[in-house]
Amino acid sequence: MKQGRIKESQQKAPEREASPVVEENIKPRFEFIFKKKNYMWMIIGLVVIITGFALMSGGGSDNPEVFNEAIFSWRRIRLAPTLVLLGFGIEMYAILLNPDK
């Protein structure tokens, strides 16, 4: 049989020298997303939200036949919802706050 040219896929690749394997003791660095300042603002926001909901509660009547005007007081209609919205705003600020700056 006549031997022809060797196909490119059958040719041996030039051998490379093995590079030394360097093992480093790299431990993954675990870091919290939020810092102490973020958590402080989150707690403040949560307290403001809870205060708003507490101010919204009550004012009901024991007798369903009697209408109680206290359910439409300024505290329940204006102050409490404003505190709840303010608390949610503080929570957004706490999440977006970059404590490193």
C-alpha positions as CSV (number, residue, x, y, z in Angstrom):
1,M,0.0,0.0,0.0
2,K,1.1,3.4,-0.8
3,Q,1.5,5.7,2.1
4,G,0.3,9.2,1.3
5,R,0.4,12.3,3.1
6,I,-0.6,12.4,6.8
7,K,-3.9,14.2,7.4
8,E,-3.7,17.3,9.5
9,S,-6.0,15.7,12.1
10,Q,-3.7,12.7,12.5
11,Q,-0.5,14.8,13.1
12,K,0.7,15.0,16.7
13,A,0.5,18.4,18.3
14,P,3.8,19.7,19.7
15,E,4.1,18.8,23.3
16,R,4.2,21.7,25.8
17,E,6.0,21.8,29.0
18,A,3.7,21.2,32.0
19,S,3.4,24.4,33.9
20,P,3.7,24.1,37.7
21,V,0.3,24.1,39.5
22,V,0.2,26.8,42.1
23,E,-2.3,26.2,44.8
24,E,-3.3,29.2,46.7
25,N,-5.3,29.2,49.9
26,I,-8.0,31.5,48.7
27,K,-11.0,31.6,51.0
28,P,-14.2,33.1,49.7
29,R,-14.8,36.5,51.3
30,F,-18.3,36.6,52.9
31,E,-19.6,40.1,53.2
32,F,-23.0,41.4,54.0
33,I,-24.8,43.6,51.6
34,F,-26.0,46.0,54.3
35,K,-23.9,47.6,57.0
36,K,-24.8,48.8,60.5
37,K,-26.0,52.2,59.2
38,N,-28.5,50.5,56.8
39,Y,-29.9,48.3,59.5
40,M,-30.3,51.3,61.8
41,W,-32.4,53.2,59.2
42,M,-34.4,50.0,58.5
43,I,-35.3,49.7,62.2
44,I,-36.3,53.4,62.3
45,G,-38.5,52.9,59.2
46,L,-40.1,49.9,60.7
47,V,-40.9,51.7,64.0
48,V,-42.5,54.6,62.0
49,I,-44.6,52.1,60.0
50,I,-45.8,50.3,63.1
51,T,-46.6,53.6,64.8
52,G,-48.7,54.6,61.8
53,F,-50.6,51.4,61.8
54,A,-51.1,51.7,65.6
55,L,-52.5,55.2,65.2
56,M,-54.9,53.9,62.5
57,S,-56.4,51.3,64.7
58,G,-59.4,51.7,67.0
59,G,-62.3,54.0,66.8
60,G,-64.8,51.2,66.3
61,S,-68.1,51.0,68.1
62,D,-69.3,48.1,70.2
63,N,-72.9,48.6,69.0
64,P,-73.2,48.4,65.2
65,E,-76.3,50.6,65.4
66,V,-74.3,53.6,66.7
67,F,-72.1,55.6,64.4
68,N,-68.9,56.8,65.9
69,E,-67.3,59.9,64.4
70,A,-63.9,59.0,65.8
71,I,-63.2,56.8,62.7
72,F,-62.9,59.9,60.7
73,S,-60.6,61.8,63.0
74,W,-57.6,63.7,61.8
75,R,-55.3,61.2,63.4
76,R,-56.7,58.2,61.4
77,I,-57.3,60.0,58.1
78,R,-54.2,62.2,57.8
79,L,-51.5,61.5,60.4
80,A,-51.5,57.6,60.4
81,P,-51.3,57.1,56.6
82,T,-48.7,59.8,56.3
83,L,-46.5,58.1,58.9
84,V,-46.9,54.7,57.1
85,L,-45.9,56.3,53.7
86,L,-43.0,58.1,55.4
87,G,-41.9,54.8,57.0
88,F,-41.9,53.1,53.6
89,G,-39.8,56.0,52.2
90,I,-37.3,55.5,55.0
91,E,-37.1,51.8,54.2
92,M,-36.4,52.6,50.5
93,Y,-33.7,55.0,51.7
94,A,-32.2,52.4,54.0
95,I,-32.0,49.9,51.1
96,L,-30.5,52.3,48.6
97,L,-28.0,53.9,51.2
98,N,-24.4,53.2,50.4
99,P,-22.7,53.3,53.9
100,D,-19.2,53.3,52.4
101,K,-19.6,56.9,51.2
